[in-house]
Amino acid sequence: MALGGPWGHLGTLTMQAEIFRVDFAAERAAREQLHAQREALQAALEQLRLQLQSEGAARARLDEMCNRHSDPRPSLAPGEFGGHPPP
């Protein structure tokens, strides 16, 4: 029989249990931190999507206004004022 009788491994088991507990707590803290980072990144991504969508809509309105207010110049036939002279 080992020294300390049947309770000889109790100290070793207690140390192992403490190591497992500390390791579990560290892994849980790391998971919580990663989860918080993921949520922050998702919120930032959503803000960027909204900003891009807003800028795209503003750009479309600007293009529409430019097209509406620009005078399309009719092409001139040769010989008309500003056109190519007849040969």
C-alpha positions as protocol buffer text, in pm:
chain_id: "A"
residue {
  index: 1
  type: MET
  ca { x: 0 y: 0 z: 0 }
}
residue {
  index: 2
  type: ALA
  ca { x: 125 y: 349 z: -83 }
}
residue {
  index: 3
  type: LEU
  ca { x: 222 y: 606 z: 175 }
}
residue {
  index: 4
  type: GLY
  ca { x: -80 y: 782 z: 316 }
}
residue {
  index: 5
  type: GLY
  ca { x: -309 y: 488 z: 261 }
}
residue {
  index: 6
  type: PRO
  ca { x: -606 y: 510 z: 30 }
}
residue {
  index: 7
  type: TRP
  ca { x: -597 y: 894 z: 57 }
}
residue {
  index: 8
  type: GLY
  ca { x: -247 y: 931 z: -82 }
}
residue {
  index: 9
  type: HIS
  ca { x: -363 y: 1050 z: -422 }
}
residue {
  index: 10
  type: LEU
  ca { x: -606 y: 1302 z: -277 }
}
residue {
  index: 11
  type: GLY
  ca { x: -351 y: 1585 z: -296 }
}
residue {
  index: 12
  type: THR
  ca { x: -270 y: 1503 z: -659 }
}
residue {
  index: 13
  type: LEU
  ca { x: -637 y: 1486 z: -751 }
}
residue {
  index: 14
  type: THR
  ca { x: -704 y: 1816 z: -572 }
}
residue {
  index: 15
  type: MET
  ca { x: -423 y: 1985 z: -768 }
}
residue {
  index: 16
  type: GLN
  ca { x: -552 y: 1840 z: -1095 }
}
residue {
  index: 17
  type: ALA
  ca { x: -904 y: 1962 z: -1017 }
}
residue {
  index: 18
  type: GLU
  ca { x: -768 y: 2311 z: -945 }
}
residue {
  index: 19
  type: ILE
  ca { x: -574 y: 2311 z: -1274 }
}
residue {
  index: 20
  type: PHE
  ca { x: -888 y: 2208 z: -1463 }
}
residue {
  index: 21
  type: ARG
  ca { x: -1094 y: 2476 z: -1287 }
}
residue {
  index: 22
  type: VAL
  ca { x: -844 y: 2752 z: -1370 }
}
residue {
  index: 23
  type: ASP
  ca { x: -815 y: 2631 z: -1730 }
}
residue {
  index: 24
  type: PHE
  ca { x: -1194 y: 2622 z: -1768 }
}
residue {
  index: 25
  type: ALA
  ca { x: -1226 y: 2974 z: -1627 }
}
residue {
  index: 26
  type: ALA
  ca { x: -957 y: 3102 z: -1868 }
}
residue {
  index: 27
  type: GLU
  ca { x: -1129 y: 2940 z: -2166 }
}
residue {
  index: 28
  type: ARG
  ca { x: -1465 y: 3084 z: -2061 }
}
residue {
  index: 29
  type: ALA
  ca { x: -1315 y: 3433 z: -2031 }
}
residue {
  index: 30
  type: ALA
  ca { x: -1156 y: 3398 z: -2376 }
}
residue {
  index: 31
  type: ARG
  ca { x: -1488 y: 3284 z: -2526 }
}
residue {
  index: 32
  type: GLU
  ca { x: -1670 y: 3578 z: -2367 }
}
residue {
  index: 33
  type: GLN
  ca { x: -1409 y: 3820 z: -2499 }
}
residue {
  index: 34
  type: LEU
  ca { x: -1433 y: 3674 z: -2850 }
}
residue {
  index: 35
  type: HIS
  ca { x: -1812 y: 3695 z: -2833 }
}
residue {
  index: 36
  type: ALA
  ca { x: -1795 y: 4063 z: -2733 }
}
residue {
  index: 37
  type: GLN
  ca { x: -1549 y: 4134 z: -3017 }
}
residue {
  index: 38
  type: ARG
  ca { x: -1777 y: 3954 z: -3264 }
}
residue {
  index: 39
  type: GLU
  ca { x: -2078 y: 4159 z: -3151 }
}
residue {
  index: 40
  type: ALA
  ca { x: -1878 y: 4483 z: -3185 }
}
residue {
  index: 41
  type: LEU
  ca { x: -1762 y: 4386 z: -3534 }
}
residue {
  index: 42
  type: GLN
  ca { x: -2117 y: 4296 z: -3637 }
}
residue {
  index: 43
  type: ALA
  ca { x: -2242 y: 4633 z: -3514 }
}
residue {
  index: 44
  type: ALA
  ca { x: -1964 y: 4814 z: -3702 }
}
residue {
  index: 45
  type: LEU
  ca { x: -2041 y: 4613 z: -4017 }
}
residue {
  index: 46
  type: GLU
  ca { x: -2409 y: 4704 z: -3994 }
}
residue {
  index: 47
  type: GLN
  ca { x: -2319 y: 5073 z: -3953 }
}
residue {
  index: 48
  type: LEU
  ca { x: -2095 y: 5055 z: -4260 }
}
residue {
  index: 49
  type: ARG
  ca { x: -2369 y: 4881 z: -4459 }
}
residue {
  index: 50
  type: LEU
  ca { x: -2618 y: 5153 z: -4366 }
}
residue {
  index: 51
  type: GLN
  ca { x: -2364 y: 5424 z: -4452 }
}
residue {
  index: 52
  type: LEU
  ca { x: -2288 y: 5262 z: -4788 }
}
residue {
  index: 53
  type: GLN
  ca { x: -2658 y: 5223 z: -4861 }
}
residue {
  index: 54
  type: SER
  ca { x: -2719 y: 5588 z: -4770 }
}
residue {
  index: 55
  type: GLU
  ca { x: -2427 y: 5708 z: -4982 }
}
residue {
  index: 56
  type: GLY
  ca { x: -2547 y: 5493 z: -5272 }
}
residue {
  index: 57
  type: ALA
  ca { x: -2895 y: 5644 z: -5250 }
}
residue {
  index: 58
  type: ALA
  ca { x: -2749 y: 5996 z: -5233 }
}
residue {
  index: 59
  type: ARG
  ca { x: -2531 y: 5920 z: -5534 }
}
residue {
  index: 60
  type: ALA
  ca { x: -2832 y: 5791 z: -5728 }
}
residue {
  index: 61
  type: ARG
  ca { x: -3029 y: 6108 z: -5646 }
}
residue {
  index: 62
  type: LEU
  ca { x: -2733 y: 6323 z: -5753 }
}
residue {
  index: 63
  type: ASP
  ca { x: -2699 y: 6133 z: -6081 }
}
residue {
  index: 64
  type: GLU
  ca { x: -3072 y: 6165 z: -6140 }
}
residue {
  index: 65
  type: MET
  ca { x: -3061 y: 6541 z: -6080 }
}
residue {
  index: 66
  type: CYS
  ca { x: -2761 y: 6580 z: -6310 }
}
residue {
  index: 67
  type: ASN
  ca { x: -2937 y: 6385 z: -6583 }
}
residue {
  index: 68
  type: ARG
  ca { x: -3260 y: 6579 z: -6535 }
}
residue {
  index: 69
  type: HIS
  ca { x: -3092 y: 6919 z: -6548 }
}
residue {
  index: 70
  type: SER
  ca { x: -2848 y: 6852 z: -6826 }
}
residue {
  index: 71
  type: ASP
  ca { x: -2958 y: 6952 z: -7174 }
}
residue {
  index: 72
  type: PRO
  ca { x: -2898 y: 6674 z: -7418 }
}
residue {
  index: 73
  type: ARG
  ca { x: -2760 y: 6844 z: -7726 }
}
residue {
  index: 74
  type: PRO
  ca { x: -2911 y: 6717 z: -8047 }
}
residue {
  index: 75
  type: SER
  ca { x: -2663 y: 6600 z: -8301 }
}
residue {
  index: 76
  type: LEU
  ca { x: -2638 y: 6842 z: -8590 }
}
residue {
  index: 77
  type: ALA
  ca { x: -2662 y: 6726 z: -8944 }
}
residue {
  index: 78
  type: PRO
  ca { x: -2376 y: 6815 z: -9179 }
}
residue {
  index: 79
  type: GLY
  ca { x: -2414 y: 7166 z: -9311 }
}
residue {
  index: 80
  type: GLU
  ca { x: -2619 y: 7292 z: -9016 }
}
residue {
  index: 81
  type: PHE
  ca { x: -2475 y: 7555 z: -8789 }
}
residue {
  index: 82
  type: GLY
  ca { x: -2190 y: 7389 z: -8600 }
}
residue {
  index: 83
  type: GLY
  ca { x: -2201 y: 7077 z: -8813 }
}
residue {
  index: 84
  type: HIS
  ca { x: -1953 y: 6962 z: -9069 }
}
residue {
  index: 85
  type: PRO
  ca { x: -1962 y: 7163 z: -9393 }
}
residue {
  index: 86
  type: PRO
  ca { x: -2081 y: 6979 z: -9700 }
}
residue {
  index: 87
  type: PRO
  ca { x: -1804 y: 6850 z: -9923 }
}
